Amino acid sequence: MNKLTLPNILNNPDTRIAYNINNREYMFHFKWCSEFCILDIYFIENNRNNYLVKGRALTLSNNLIARVYDNDLITGSIVFLNKYGETTEPSQENFHTDYYLLYTEE
């Protein structure tokens, strides 16, 4: 298990951050859209963005990469969670303080 901290999107509602998962760097693009956050996950190879997830609304407790079927790209799950176990959706203010992504390798 690997806990991935989230960026402060209050200061920059359109943020890219790199996470290293299983020895490969993945770019996570977070974009706040008035009431929720949209996520893209991709890796860069040969100057090309290879998307695993594109335009996915972040929802609590769902595996964000469940539809990625290529085990050569990534395995396991990435789940968006509230660190207090609450089921309330995030706001732009508490996104980086009260929530995180949990990567679990299967």
RAQUILIN-V120207 format. One record per pair of residues at least 24 apart in sequence whose C-alpha atoms are under 8 Angstrom apart, sorted by the first residue. I is the first residue (numbers start at 1). J is the second residue. Records with the same first field share a line. If there is no record, write none. Layout:
I=J, J
This chain:
1=102, 103, 104, 105
2=102, 103, 104
3=100, 101, 102, 103
4=100, 101, 102, 103
5=96, 99, 100, 101
6=95, 96, 97, 99, 100, 101
7=95, 96
8=95, 96
9=92, 93, 95, 96
10=92, 93
22=74
32=92
35=91, 92
36=90, 91, 92
59=89
60=87, 89
75=105, 106
76=103, 104, 105, 106
77=102, 103, 104, 105, 106
78=102, 103, 104
79=103
